[in-house]
Amino acid sequence: MSKKITYESEKFSFEIVDRVGGGDAFTAGLIYALMERFEPQKTVDFATAASALKHTIKGDANISSREQIESLLRSSFEINR
């Protein structure tokens, strides 16, 4: 029997500007991370950060760049250490 592993993302605290598109942003971040062959933990963290950033943007499109998402991840890791 194979061992099952689950992954949890970092926690993000932010003020929600618009809830529309958060799920789509998570899914887009997940697909992007899988296409880029990120490690599993980074995949989950990247998708969650993409969704968190989207919640801070008005409208239904996530206009965040990879660099902005990774910047959020870096700052979150520094805060949570």
mmCIF file of the N, C-alpha and C atoms, coordinates in Angstrom:
data_MODEL
# 
_entry.id   MODEL 
# 
loop_
_atom_site.group_PDB 
_atom_site.id 
_atom_site.type_symbol 
_atom_site.label_atom_id 
_atom_site.label_alt_id 
_atom_site.label_comp_id 
_atom_site.label_asym_id 
_atom_site.label_entity_id 
_atom_site.label_seq_id 
_atom_site.pdbx_PDB_ins_code 
_atom_site.Cartn_x 
_atom_site.Cartn_y 
_atom_site.Cartn_z 
_atom_site.occupancy 
_atom_site.B_iso_or_equiv 
_atom_site.pdbx_formal_charge 
_atom_site.auth_seq_id 
_atom_site.auth_comp_id 
_atom_site.auth_asym_id 
_atom_site.auth_atom_id 
_atom_site.pdbx_PDB_model_num 
ATOM 1   N N  . MET A 1 1  ? 0.847   -1.177 0.000   1.00 0.00 ? 1  MET A N  1 
ATOM 2   C CA . MET A 1 1  ? 0.000   0.000  0.000   1.00 0.00 ? 1  MET A CA 1 
ATOM 3   C C  . MET A 1 1  ? 0.895   1.243  0.000   1.00 0.00 ? 1  MET A C  1 
ATOM 4   N N  . SER A 1 2  ? 0.602   2.171  -0.878  1.00 0.00 ? 2  SER A N  1 
ATOM 5   C CA . SER A 1 2  ? 1.417   3.384  -0.968  1.00 0.00 ? 2  SER A CA 1 
ATOM 6   C C  . SER A 1 2  ? 1.043   4.369  0.141   1.00 0.00 ? 2  SER A C  1 
ATOM 7   N N  . LYS A 1 3  ? 2.025   5.133  0.559   1.00 0.00 ? 3  LYS A N  1 
ATOM 8   C CA . LYS A 1 3  ? 1.832   6.135  1.600   1.00 0.00 ? 3  LYS A CA 1 
ATOM 9   C C  . LYS A 1 3  ? 1.205   7.386  0.988   1.00 0.00 ? 3  LYS A C  1 
ATOM 10  N N  . LYS A 1 4  ? 0.165   7.893  1.613   1.00 0.00 ? 4  LYS A N  1 
ATOM 11  C CA . LYS A 1 4  ? -0.501  9.098  1.114   1.00 0.00 ? 4  LYS A CA 1 
ATOM 12  C C  . LYS A 1 4  ? 0.054   10.314 1.837   1.00 0.00 ? 4  LYS A C  1 
ATOM 13  N N  . ILE A 1 5  ? 0.340   11.353 1.076   1.00 0.00 ? 5  ILE A N  1 
ATOM 14  C CA . ILE A 1 5  ? 0.898   12.589 1.619   1.00 0.00 ? 5  ILE A CA 1 
ATOM 15  C C  . ILE A 1 5  ? -0.050  13.726 1.285   1.00 0.00 ? 5  ILE A C  1 
ATOM 16  N N  . THR A 1 6  ? -0.293  14.573 2.258   1.00 0.00 ? 6  THR A N  1 
ATOM 17  C CA . THR A 1 6  ? -1.089  15.776 2.004   1.00 0.00 ? 6  THR A CA 1 
ATOM 18  C C  . THR A 1 6  ? -0.201  16.996 2.230   1.00 0.00 ? 6  THR A C  1 
ATOM 19  N N  . TYR A 1 7  ? -0.571  18.072 1.593   1.00 0.00 ? 7  TYR A N  1 
ATOM 20  C CA . TYR A 1 7  ? 0.190   19.321 1.688   1.00 0.00 ? 7  TYR A CA 1 
ATOM 21  C C  . TYR A 1 7  ? -0.753  20.434 2.091   1.00 0.00 ? 7  TYR A C  1 
ATOM 22  N N  . GLU A 1 8  ? -0.281  21.319 2.948   1.00 0.00 ? 8  GLU A N  1 
ATOM 23  C CA . GLU A 1 8  ? -1.035  22.503 3.351   1.00 0.00 ? 8  GLU A CA 1 
ATOM 24  C C  . GLU A 1 8  ? -0.236  23.728 2.972   1.00 0.00 ? 8  GLU A C  1 
ATOM 25  N N  . SER A 1 9  ? -0.940  24.768 2.576   1.00 0.00 ? 9  SER A N  1 
ATOM 26  C CA . SER A 1 9  ? -0.254  26.001 2.201   1.00 0.00 ? 9  SER A CA 1 
ATOM 27  C C  . SER A 1 9  ? 0.032   26.856 3.427   1.00 0.00 ? 9  SER A C  1 
ATOM 28  N N  . GLU A 1 10 ? 0.830   27.863 3.194   1.00 0.00 ? 10 GLU A N  1 
ATOM 29  C CA . GLU A 1 10 ? 1.039   28.892 4.206   1.00 0.00 ? 10 GLU A CA 1 
ATOM 30  C C  . GLU A 1 10 ? -0.296  29.600 4.444   1.00 0.00 ? 10 GLU A C  1 
ATOM 31  N N  . LYS A 1 11 ? -0.449  30.212 5.595   1.00 0.00 ? 11 LYS A N  1 
ATOM 32  C CA . LYS A 1 11 ? -1.638  31.025 5.862   1.00 0.00 ? 11 LYS A CA 1 
ATOM 33  C C  . LYS A 1 11 ? -1.337  32.454 5.454   1.00 0.00 ? 11 LYS A C  1 
ATOM 34  N N  . PHE A 1 12 ? -2.308  33.075 4.812   1.00 0.00 ? 12 PHE A N  1 
ATOM 35  C CA . PHE A 1 12 ? -2.172  34.457 4.375   1.00 0.00 ? 12 PHE A CA 1 
ATOM 36  C C  . PHE A 1 12 ? -3.245  35.294 5.063   1.00 0.00 ? 12 PHE A C  1 
ATOM 37  N N  . SER A 1 13 ? -2.860  36.433 5.568   1.00 0.00 ? 13 SER A N  1 
ATOM 38  C CA . SER A 1 13 ? -3.816  37.381 6.139   1.00 0.00 ? 13 SER A CA 1 
ATOM 39  C C  . SER A 1 13 ? -3.875  38.593 5.222   1.00 0.00 ? 13 SER A C  1 
ATOM 40  N N  . PHE A 1 14 ? -5.081  38.977 4.838   1.00 0.00 ? 14 PHE A N  1 
ATOM 41  C CA . PHE A 1 14 ? -5.232  40.098 3.917   1.00 0.00 ? 14 PHE A CA 1 
ATOM 42  C C  . PHE A 1 14 ? -6.662  40.593 3.978   1.00 0.00 ? 14 PHE A C  1 
ATOM 43  N N  . GLU A 1 15 ? -6.867  41.793 3.497   1.00 0.00 ? 15 GLU A N  1 
ATOM 44  C CA . GLU A 1 15 ? -8.204  42.357 3.417   1.00 0.00 ? 15 GLU A CA 1 
ATOM 45  C C  . GLU A 1 15 ? -8.810  42.006 2.061   1.00 0.00 ? 15 GLU A C  1 
ATOM 46  N N  . ILE A 1 16 ? -9.984  41.413 2.084   1.00 0.00 ? 16 ILE A N  1 
ATOM 47  C CA . ILE A 1 16 ? -10.648 41.020 0.843   1.00 0.00 ? 16 ILE A CA 1 
ATOM 48  C C  . ILE A 1 16 ? -11.269 42.247 0.184   1.00 0.00 ? 16 ILE A C  1 
ATOM 49  N N  . VAL A 1 17 ? -10.866 42.503 -1.058  1.00 0.00 ? 17 VAL A N  1 
ATOM 50  C CA . VAL A 1 17 ? -11.421 43.594 -1.854  1.00 0.00 ? 17 VAL A CA 1 
ATOM 51  C C  . VAL A 1 17 ? -12.550 43.062 -2.733  1.00 0.00 ? 17 VAL A C  1 
ATOM 52  N N  . ASP A 1 18 ? -12.357 41.866 -3.281  1.00 0.00 ? 18 ASP A N  1 
ATOM 53  C CA . ASP A 1 18 ? -13.349 41.262 -4.171  1.00 0.00 ? 18 ASP A CA 1 
ATOM 54  C C  . ASP A 1 18 ? -13.203 39.753 -4.103  1.00 0.00 ? 18 ASP A C  1 
ATOM 55  N N  . ARG A 1 19 ? -14.286 39.060 -3.825  1.00 0.00 ? 19 ARG A N  1 
ATOM 56  C CA . ARG A 1 19 ? -14.244 37.592 -3.717  1.00 0.00 ? 19 ARG A CA 1 
ATOM 57  C C  . ARG A 1 19 ? -14.347 36.902 -5.082  1.00 0.00 ? 19 ARG A C  1 
ATOM 58  N N  . VAL A 1 20 ? -14.849 37.587 -6.061  1.00 0.00 ? 20 VAL A N  1 
ATOM 59  C CA . VAL A 1 20 ? -15.054 36.983 -7.381  1.00 0.00 ? 20 VAL A CA 1 
ATOM 60  C C  . VAL A 1 20 ? -13.712 36.620 -8.003  1.00 0.00 ? 20 VAL A C  1 
ATOM 61  N N  . GLY A 1 21 ? -13.596 35.391 -8.470  1.00 0.00 ? 21 GLY A N  1 
ATOM 62  C CA . GLY A 1 21 ? -12.400 34.963 -9.179  1.00 0.00 ? 21 GLY A CA 1 
ATOM 63  C C  . GLY A 1 21 ? -11.344 34.298 -8.316  1.00 0.00 ? 21 GLY A C  1 
ATOM 64  N N  . GLY A 1 22 ? -11.553 34.200 -7.007  1.00 0.00 ? 22 GLY A N  1 
ATOM 65  C CA . GLY A 1 22 ? -10.555 33.584 -6.130  1.00 0.00 ? 22 GLY A CA 1 
ATOM 66  C C  . GLY A 1 22 ? -10.319 32.109 -6.439  1.00 0.00 ? 22 GLY A C  1 
ATOM 67  N N  . GLY A 1 23 ? -11.393 31.389 -6.693  1.00 0.00 ? 23 GLY A N  1 
ATOM 68  C CA . GLY A 1 23 ? -11.274 29.967 -7.053  1.00 0.00 ? 23 GLY A CA 1 
ATOM 69  C C  . GLY A 1 23 ? -10.614 29.775 -8.409  1.00 0.00 ? 23 GLY A C  1 
ATOM 70  N N  . ASP A 1 24 ? -10.978 30.624 -9.347  1.00 0.00 ? 24 ASP A N  1 
ATOM 71  C CA . ASP A 1 24 ? -10.357 30.560 -10.672 1.00 0.00 ? 24 ASP A CA 1 
ATOM 72  C C  . ASP A 1 24 ? -8.869  30.867 -10.585 1.00 0.00 ? 24 ASP A C  1 
ATOM 73  N N  . ALA A 1 25 ? -8.506  31.833 -9.736  1.00 0.00 ? 25 ALA A N  1 
ATOM 74  C CA . ALA A 1 25 ? -7.088  32.183 -9.576  1.00 0.00 ? 25 ALA A CA 1 
ATOM 75  C C  . ALA A 1 25 ? -6.319  31.032 -8.943  1.00 0.00 ? 25 ALA A C  1 
ATOM 76  N N  . PHE A 1 26 ? -6.944  30.348 -7.976  1.00 0.00 ? 26 PHE A N  1 
ATOM 77  C CA . PHE A 1 26 ? -6.296  29.181 -7.372  1.00 0.00 ? 26 PHE A CA 1 
ATOM 78  C C  . PHE A 1 26 ? -6.055  28.110 -8.431  1.00 0.00 ? 26 PHE A C  1 
ATOM 79  N N  . THR A 1 27 ? -7.090  27.830 -9.212  1.00 0.00 ? 27 THR A N  1 
ATOM 80  C CA . THR A 1 27 ? -6.984  26.798 -10.250 1.00 0.00 ? 27 THR A CA 1 
ATOM 81  C C  . THR A 1 27 ? -5.930  27.171 -11.290 1.00 0.00 ? 27 THR A C  1 
ATOM 82  N N  . ALA A 1 28 ? -5.905  28.421 -11.704 1.00 0.00 ? 28 ALA A N  1 
ATOM 83  C CA . ALA A 1 28 ? -4.906  28.876 -12.678 1.00 0.00 ? 28 ALA A CA 1 
ATOM 84  C C  . ALA A 1 28 ? -3.501  28.748 -12.094 1.00 0.00 ? 28 ALA A C  1 
ATOM 85  N N  . GLY A 1 29 ? -3.340  29.123 -10.823 1.00 0.00 ? 29 GLY A N  1 
ATOM 86  C CA . GLY A 1 29 ? -2.038  28.978 -10.168 1.00 0.00 ? 29 GLY A CA 1 
ATOM 87  C C  . GLY A 1 29 ? -1.612  27.531 -10.068 1.00 0.00 ? 29 GLY A C  1 
ATOM 88  N N  . LEU A 1 30 ? -2.564  26.649 -9.775  1.00 0.00 ? 30 LEU A N  1 
ATOM 89  C CA . LEU A 1 30 ? -2.287  25.218 -9.686  1.00 0.00 ? 30 LEU A CA 1 
ATOM 90  C C  . LEU A 1 30 ? -1.849  24.667 -11.039 1.00 0.00 ? 30 LEU A C  1 
ATOM 91  N N  . ILE A 1 31 ? -2.592  24.998 -12.081 1.00 0.00 ? 31 ILE A N  1 
ATOM 92  C CA . ILE A 1 31 ? -2.255  24.521 -13.422 1.00 0.00 ? 31 ILE A CA 1 
ATOM 93  C C  . ILE A 1 31 ? -0.882  25.042 -13.849 1.00 0.00 ? 31 ILE A C  1 
ATOM 94  N N  . TYR A 1 32 ? -0.628  26.329 -13.592 1.00 0.00 ? 32 TYR A N  1 
ATOM 95  C CA . TYR A 1 32 ? 0.669   26.904 -13.955 1.00 0.00 ? 32 TYR A CA 1 
ATOM 96  C C  . TYR A 1 32 ? 1.799   26.171 -13.234 1.00 0.00 ? 32 TYR A C  1 
ATOM 97  N N  . ALA A 1 33 ? 1.626   25.958 -11.928 1.00 0.00 ? 33 ALA A N  1 
ATOM 98  C CA . ALA A 1 33 ? 2.664   25.288 -11.138 1.00 0.00 ? 33 ALA A CA 1 
ATOM 99  C C  . ALA A 1 33 ? 2.900   23.859 -11.621 1.00 0.00 ? 33 ALA A C  1 
ATOM 100 N N  . LEU A 1 34 ? 1.833   23.170 -11.987 1.00 0.00 ? 34 LEU A N  1 
ATOM 101 C CA . LEU A 1 34 ? 1.985   21.804 -12.503 1.00 0.00 ? 34 LEU A CA 1 
ATOM 102 C C  . LEU A 1 34 ? 2.707   21.811 -13.856 1.00 0.00 ? 34 LEU A C  1 
ATOM 103 N N  . MET A 1 35 ? 2.360   22.777 -14.708 1.00 0.00 ? 35 MET A N  1 
ATOM 104 C CA . MET A 1 35 ? 3.032   22.872 -16.005 1.00 0.00 ? 35 MET A CA 1 
ATOM 105 C C  . MET A 1 35 ? 4.520   23.176 -15.853 1.00 0.00 ? 35 MET A C  1 
ATOM 106 N N  . GLU A 1 36 ? 4.852   23.966 -14.824 1.00 0.00 ? 36 GLU A N  1 
ATOM 107 C CA . GLU A 1 36 ? 6.247   24.328 -14.563 1.00 0.00 ? 36 GLU A CA 1 
ATOM 108 C C  . GLU A 1 36 ? 6.980   23.258 -13.744 1.00 0.00 ? 36 GLU A C  1 
ATOM 109 N N  . ARG A 1 37 ? 6.250   22.216 -13.377 1.00 0.00 ? 37 ARG A N  1 
ATOM 110 C CA . ARG A 1 37 ? 6.802   21.084 -12.614 1.00 0.00 ? 37 ARG A CA 1 
ATOM 111 C C  . ARG A 1 37 ? 7.382   21.496 -11.260 1.00 0.00 ? 37 ARG A C  1 
ATOM 112 N N  . PHE A 1 38 ? 6.645   22.373 -10.567 1.00 0.00 ? 38 PHE A N  1 
ATOM 113 C CA . PHE A 1 38 ? 7.035   22.743 -9.214  1.00 0.00 ? 38 PHE A CA 1 
ATOM 114 C C  . PHE A 1 38 ? 6.921   21.512 -8.319  1.00 0.00 ? 38 PHE A C  1 
ATOM 115 N N  . GLU A 1 39 ? 7.682   21.505 -7.245  1.00 0.00 ? 39 GLU A N  1 
ATOM 116 C CA . GLU A 1 39 ? 7.541   20.467 -6.223  1.00 0.00 ? 39 GLU A CA 1 
ATOM 117 C C  . GLU A 1 39 ? 6.130   20.572 -5.636  1.00 0.00 ? 39 GLU A C  1 
ATOM 118 N N  . PRO A 1 40 ? 5.593   19.483 -5.071  1.00 0.00 ? 40 PRO A N  1 
ATOM 119 C CA . PRO A 1 40 ? 4.214   19.521 -4.567  1.00 0.00 ? 40 PRO A CA 1 
ATOM 120 C C  . PRO A 1 40 ? 3.929   20.643 -3.567  1.00 0.00 ? 40 PRO A C  1 
ATOM 121 N N  . GLN A 1 41 ? 4.808   20.864 -2.585  1.00 0.00 ? 41 GLN A N  1 
ATOM 122 C CA . GLN A 1 41 ? 4.556   21.912 -1.598  1.00 0.00 ? 41 GLN A CA 1 
ATOM 123 C C  . GLN A 1 41 ? 4.544   23.291 -2.248  1.00 0.00 ? 41 GLN A C  1 
ATOM 124 N N  . LYS A 1 42 ? 5.477   23.531 -3.161  1.00 0.00 ? 42 LYS A N  1 
ATOM 125 C CA . LYS A 1 42 ? 5.508   24.822 -3.836  1.00 0.00 ? 42 LYS A CA 1 
ATOM 126 C C  . LYS A 1 42 ? 4.270   24.992 -4.724  1.00 0.00 ? 42 LYS A C  1 
ATOM 127 N N  . THR A 1 43 ? 3.781   23.913 -5.296  1.00 0.00 ? 43 THR A N  1 
ATOM 128 C CA . THR A 1 43 ? 2.580   23.962 -6.129  1.00 0.00 ? 43 THR A CA 1 
ATOM 129 C C  . THR A 1 43 ? 1.389   24.452 -5.310  1.00 0.00 ? 43 THR A C  1 
ATOM 130 N N  . VAL A 1 44 ? 1.188   23.868 -4.150  1.00 0.00 ? 44 VAL A N  1 
ATOM 131 C CA . VAL A 1 44 ? 0.072   24.263 -3.281  1.00 0.00 ? 44 VAL A CA 1 
ATOM 132 C C  . VAL A 1 44 ? 0.249   25.700 -2.802  1.00 0.00 ? 44 VAL A C  1 
ATOM 133 N N  . ASP A 1 45 ? 1.461   26.051 -2.391  1.00 0.00 ? 45 ASP A N  1 
ATOM 134 C CA . ASP A 1 45 ? 1.720   27.412 -1.917  1.00 0.00 ? 45 ASP A CA 1 
ATOM 135 C C  . ASP A 1 45 ? 1.495   28.433 -3.025  1.00 0.00 ? 45 ASP A C  1 
ATOM 136 N N  . PHE A 1 46 ? 1.970   28.133 -4.234  1.00 0.00 ? 46 PHE A N  1 
ATOM 137 C CA . PHE A 1 46 ? 1.830   29.059 -5.360  1.00 0.00 ? 46 PHE A CA 1 
ATOM 138 C C  . PHE A 1 46 ? 0.355   29.282 -5.697  1.00 0.00 ? 46 PHE A C  1 
ATOM 139 N N  . ALA A 1 47 ? -0.425  28.206 -5.759  1.00 0.00 ? 47 ALA A N  1 
ATOM 140 C CA . ALA A 1 47 ? -1.848  28.320 -6.091  1.00 0.00 ? 47 ALA A CA 1 
ATOM 141 C C  . ALA A 1 47 ? -2.590  29.122 -5.024  1.00 0.00 ? 47 ALA A C  1 
ATOM 142 N N  . THR A 1 48 ? -2.271  28.884 -3.770  1.00 0.00 ? 48 THR A N  1 
ATOM 143 C CA . THR A 1 48 ? -2.924  29.610 -2.682  1.00 0.00 ? 48 THR A CA 1 
ATOM 144 C C  . THR A 1 48 ? -2.551  31.088 -2.707  1.00 0.00 ? 48 THR A C  1 
ATOM 145 N N  . ALA A 1 49 ? -1.287  31.373 -2.959  1.00 0.00 ? 49 ALA A N  1 
ATOM 146 C CA . ALA A 1 49 ? -0.844  32.777 -3.040  1.00 0.00 ? 49 ALA A CA 1 
ATOM 147 C C  . ALA A 1 49 ? -1.515  33.484 -4.215  1.00 0.00 ? 49 ALA A C  1 
ATOM 148 N N  . ALA A 1 50 ? -1.677  32.793 -5.339  1.00 0.00 ? 50 ALA A N  1 
ATOM 149 C CA . ALA A 1 50 ? -2.359  33.390 -6.494  1.00 0.00 ? 50 ALA A CA 1 
ATOM 150 C C  . ALA A 1 50 ? -3.796  33.755 -6.128  1.00 0.00 ? 50 ALA A C  1 
ATOM 151 N N  . SER A 1 51 ? -4.461  32.876 -5.398  1.00 0.00 ? 51 SER A N  1 
ATOM 152 C CA . SER A 1 51 ? -5.831  33.141 -4.963  1.00 0.00 ? 51 SER A CA 1 
ATOM 153 C C  . SER A 1 51 ? -5.878  34.291 -3.964  1.00 0.00 ? 51 SER A C  1 
ATOM 154 N N  . ALA A 1 52 ? -4.951  34.306 -3.018  1.00 0.00 ? 52 ALA A N  1 
ATOM 155 C CA . ALA A 1 52 ? -4.918  35.380 -2.019  1.00 0.00 ? 52 ALA A CA 1 
ATOM 156 C C  . ALA A 1 52 ? -4.720  36.732 -2.700  1.00 0.00 ? 52 ALA A C  1 
ATOM 157 N N  . LEU A 1 53 ? -3.795  36.799 -3.639  1.00 0.00 ? 53 LEU A N  1 
ATOM 158 C CA . LEU A 1 53 ? -3.568  38.063 -4.352  1.00 0.00 ? 53 LEU A CA 1 
ATOM 159 C C  . LEU A 1 53 ? -4.809  38.498 -5.115  1.00 0.00 ? 53 LEU A C  1 
ATOM 160 N N  . LYS A 1 54 ? -5.483  37.548 -5.745  1.00 0.00 ? 54 LYS A N  1 
ATOM 161 C CA . LYS A 1 54 ? -6.687  37.887 -6.518  1.00 0.00 ? 54 LYS A CA 1 
ATOM 162 C C  . LYS A 1 54 ? -7.744  38.528 -5.634  1.00 0.00 ? 54 LYS A C  1 
ATOM 163 N N  . HIS A 1 55 ? -7.849  38.071 -4.387  1.00 0.00 ? 55 HIS A N  1 
ATOM 164 C CA . HIS A 1 55 ? -8.832  38.632 -3.468  1.00 0.00 ? 55 HIS A CA 1 
ATOM 165 C C  . HIS A 1 55 ? -8.557  40.097 -3.144  1.00 0.00 ? 55 HIS A C  1 
ATOM 166 N N  . THR A 1 56 ? -7.371  40.574 -3.463  1.00 0.00 ? 56 THR A N  1 
ATOM 167 C CA . THR A 1 56 ? -7.026  41.982 -3.198  1.00 0.00 ? 56 THR A CA 1 
ATOM 168 C C  . THR A 1 56 ? -7.189  42.862 -4.436  1.00 0.00 ? 56 THR A C  1 
ATOM 169 N N  . ILE A 1 57 ? -7.708  42.272 -5.522  1.00 0.00 ? 57 ILE A N  1 
ATOM 170 C CA . ILE A 1 57 ? -7.865  42.977 -6.796  1.00 0.00 ? 57 ILE A CA 1 
ATOM 171 C C  . ILE A 1 57 ? -9.345  43.037 -7.152  1.00 0.00 ? 57 ILE A C  1 
ATOM 172 N N  . LYS A 1 58 ? -9.829  44.218 -7.479  1.00 0.00 ? 58 LYS A N  1 
ATOM 173 C CA . LYS A 1 58 ? -11.227 44.370 -7.888  1.00 0.00 ? 58 LYS A CA 1 
ATOM 174 C C  . LYS A 1 58 ? -11.418 43.796 -9.301  1.00 0.00 ? 58 LYS A C  1 
ATOM 175 N N  . GLY A 1 59 ? -12.534 43.132 -9.517  1.00 0.00 ? 59 GLY A N  1 
ATOM 176 C CA . GLY A 1 59 ? -12.827 42.535 -10.812 1.00 0.00 ? 59 GLY A CA 1 
ATOM 177 C C  . GLY A 1 59 ? -12.609 41.036 -10.791 1.00 0.00 ? 59 GLY A C  1 
ATOM 178 N N  . ASP A 1 60 ? -12.927 40.390 -11.903 1.00 0.00 ? 60 ASP A N  1 
ATOM 179 C CA . ASP A 1 60 ? -12.877 38.933 -11.905 1.00 0.00 ? 60 ASP A CA 1 
ATOM 180 C C  . ASP A 1 60 ? -11.615 38.335 -12.517 1.00 0.00 ? 60 ASP A C  1 
ATOM 181 N N  . ALA A 1 61 ? -10.651 39.143 -12.879 1.00 0.00 ? 61 ALA A N  1 
ATOM 182 C CA . ALA A 1 61 ? -9.423  38.624 -13.495 1.00 0.00 ? 61 ALA A CA 1 
ATOM 183 C C  . ALA A 1 61 ? -8.240  38.804 -12.549 1.00 0.00 ? 61 ALA A C  1 
ATOM 184 N N  . ASN A 1 62 ? -7.428  37.769 -12.461 1.00 0.00 ? 62 ASN A N  1 
ATOM 185 C CA . ASN A 1 62 ? -6.198  37.875 -11.673 1.00 0.00 ? 62 ASN A CA 1 
ATOM 186 C C  . ASN A 1 62 ? -5.117  38.417 -12.598 1.00 0.00 ? 62 ASN A C  1 
ATOM 187 N N  . ILE A 1 63 ? -4.670  39.628 -12.320 1.00 0.00 ? 63 ILE A N  1 
ATOM 188 C CA . ILE A 1 63 ? -3.657  40.259 -13.169 1.00 0.00 ? 63 ILE A CA 1 
ATOM 189 C C  . ILE A 1 63 ? -2.275  40.206 -12.524 1.00 0.00 ? 63 ILE A C  1 
ATOM 190 N N  . SER A 1 64 ? -2.114  39.333 -11.538 1.00 0.00 ? 64 SER A N  1 
ATOM 191 C CA . SER A 1 64 ? -0.829  39.190 -10.850 1.00 0.00 ? 64 SER A CA 1 
ATOM 192 C C  . SER A 1 64 ? 0.160   38.419 -11.713 1.00 0.00 ? 64 SER A C  1 
ATOM 193 N N  . SER A 1 65 ? 1.405   38.839 -11.645 1.00 0.00 ? 65 SER A N  1 
ATOM 194 C CA . SER A 1 65 ? 2.459   38.142 -12.377 1.00 0.00 ? 65 SER A CA 1 
ATOM 195 C C  . SER A 1 65 ? 3.063   37.046 -11.492 1.00 0.00 ? 65 SER A C  1 
ATOM 196 N N  . ARG A 1 66 ? 3.820   36.171 -12.108 1.00 0.00 ? 66 ARG A N  1 
ATOM 197 C CA . ARG A 1 66 ? 4.526   35.138 -11.350 1.00 0.00 ? 66 ARG A CA 1 
ATOM 198 C C  . ARG A 1 66 ? 5.422   35.792 -10.296 1.00 0.00 ? 66 ARG A C  1 
ATOM 199 N N  . GLU A 1 67 ? 6.080   36.865 -10.671 1.00 0.00 ? 67 GLU A N  1 
ATOM 200 C CA . GLU A 1 67 ? 6.984   37.552 -9.752  1.00 0.00 ? 67 GLU A CA 1 
ATOM 201 C C  . GLU A 1 67 ? 6.232   38.097 -8.544  1.00 0.00 ? 67 GLU A C  1 
ATOM 202 N N  . GLN A 1 68 ? 5.030   38.634 -8.750  1.00 0.00 ? 68 GLN A N  1 
ATOM 203 C CA . GLN A 1 68 ? 4.238   39.159 -7.631  1.00 0.00 ? 68 GLN A CA 1 
ATOM 204 C C  . GLN A 1 68 ? 3.789   38.035 -6.695  1.00 0.00 ? 68 GLN A C  1 
ATOM 205 N N  . ILE A 1 69 ? 3.397   36.928 -7.282  1.00 0.00 ? 69 ILE A N  1 
ATOM 206 C CA . ILE A 1 69 ? 2.969   35.775 -6.475  1.00 0.00 ? 69 ILE A CA 1 
ATOM 207 C C  . ILE A 1 69 ? 4.149   35.242 -5.669  1.00 0.00 ? 69 ILE A C  1 
ATOM 208 N N  . GLU A 1 70 ? 5.304   35.102 -6.304  1.00 0.00 ? 70 GLU A N  1 
ATOM 209 C CA . GLU A 1 70 ? 6.480   34.597 -5.592  1.00 0.00 ? 70 GLU A CA 1 
ATOM 210 C C  . GLU A 1 70 ? 6.967   35.593 -4.537  1.00 0.00 ? 70 GLU A C  1 
ATOM 211 N N  . SER A 1 71 ? 6.788   36.873 -4.770  1.00 0.00 ? 71 SER A N  1 
ATOM 212 C CA . SER A 1 71 ? 7.137   37.885 -3.775  1.00 0.00 ? 71 SER A CA 1 
ATOM 213 C C  . SER A 1 71 ? 6.259   37.725 -2.530  1.00 0.00 ? 71 SER A C  1 
ATOM 214 N N  . LEU A 1 72 ? 4.967   37.489 -2.736  1.00 0.00 ? 72 LEU A N  1 
ATOM 215 C CA . LEU A 1 72 ? 4.061   37.250 -1.617  1.00 0.00 ? 72 LEU A CA 1 
ATOM 216 C C  . LEU A 1 72 ? 4.512   36.007 -0.842  1.00 0.00 ? 72 LEU A C  1 
ATOM 217 N N  . LEU A 1 73 ? 4.889   34.965 -1.553  1.00 0.00 ? 73 LEU A N  1 
ATOM 218 C CA . LEU A 1 73 ? 5.359   33.749 -0.891  1.00 0.00 ? 73 LEU A CA 1 
ATOM 219 C C  . LEU A 1 73 ? 6.607   34.020 -0.061  1.00 0.00 ? 73 LEU A C  1 
ATOM 220 N N  . ARG A 1 74 ? 7.552   34.750 -0.622  1.00 0.00 ? 74 ARG A N  1 
ATOM 221 C CA . ARG A 1 74 ? 8.789   35.066 0.113   1.00 0.00 ? 74 ARG A CA 1 
ATOM 222 C C  . ARG A 1 74 ? 8.482   35.858 1.374   1.00 0.00 ? 74 ARG A C  1 
ATOM 223 N N  . SER A 1 75 ? 7.632   36.869 1.259   1.00 0.00 ? 75 SER A N  1 
ATOM 224 C CA . SER A 1 75 ? 7.323   37.692 2.432   1.00 0.00 ? 75 SER A CA 1 
ATOM 225 C C  . SER A 1 75 ? 6.551   36.883 3.471   1.00 0.00 ? 75 SER A C  1 
ATOM 226 N N  . SER A 1 76 ? 5.681   35.983 3.037   1.00 0.00 ? 76 SER A N  1 
ATOM 227 C CA . SER A 1 76 ? 4.935   35.151 3.964   1.00 0.00 ? 76 SER A CA 1 
ATOM 228 C C  . SER A 1 76 ? 5.862   34.203 4.716   1.00 0.00 ? 76 SER A C  1 
ATOM 229 N N  . PHE A 1 77 ? 6.812   33.624 4.013   1.00 0.00 ? 77 PHE A N  1 
ATOM 230 C CA . PHE A 1 77 ? 7.745   32.705 4.662   1.00 0.00 ? 77 PHE A CA 1 
ATOM 231 C C  . PHE A 1 77 ? 8.608   33.441 5.674   1.00 0.00 ? 77 PHE A C  1 
ATOM 232 N N  . GLU A 1 78 ? 8.994   34.673 5.372   1.00 0.00 ? 78 GLU A N  1 
ATOM 233 C CA . GLU A 1 78 ? 9.809   35.464 6.300   1.00 0.00 ? 78 GLU A CA 1 
ATOM 234 C C  . GLU A 1 78 ? 9.004   35.800 7.556   1.00 0.00 ? 78 GLU A C  1 
ATOM 235 N N  . ILE A 1 79 ? 7.741   36.121 7.399   1.00 0.00 ? 79 ILE A N  1 
ATOM 236 C CA . ILE A 1 79 ? 6.879   36.480 8.538   1.00 0.00 ? 79 ILE A CA 1 
ATOM 237 C C  . ILE A 1 79 ? 6.605   35.254 9.413   1.00 0.00 ? 79 ILE A C  1 
ATOM 238 N N  . ASN A 1 80 ? 6.379   34.110 8.790   1.00 0.00 ? 80 ASN A N  1 
ATOM 239 C CA . ASN A 1 80 ? 5.994   32.909 9.524   1.00 0.00 ? 80 ASN A CA 1 
ATOM 240 C C  . ASN A 1 80 ? 7.165   32.124 10.103  1.00 0.00 ? 80 ASN A C  1 
ATOM 241 N N  . ARG A 1 81 ? 8.376   32.561 9.904   1.00 0.00 ? 81 ARG A N  1 
ATOM 242 C CA . ARG A 1 81 ? 9.517   31.839 10.461  1.00 0.00 ? 81 ARG A CA 1 
ATOM 243 C C  . ARG A 1 81 ? 9.720   32.170 11.898  1.00 0.00 ? 81 ARG A C  1 
# 
